Amino acid sequence: MPSIDAAKKIADAFEVSLDYLVGEELNEKFDEKTVQRLQDIEALNPTIKDKLFFLIDTVIRDPNPQKTYIQ
């Protein structure tokens, strides 16, 4: 664990905030349920996670499947 001064220097070198450096800034943007889902996804078997990401990517990228899945 770096000291606060060392962490600040690292953050400055990468031009990011300390929150970003420790991953807190990302979680601020999500509600608790979303953060829990992201943690659950991260814990999945890699094969299942790949399939889930494929489905997510398809829904996000192609508006036609979005209509199908949402209805």
Secondary structure, DSSP 8 states (H G I E B T S, - for coil): ---HHHHHHHHHHTT--HHHHTTHHHHHTS-HHHHHHHHHHHTS-HHHHHHHHHHHHHHHH-HHHHHHHH-
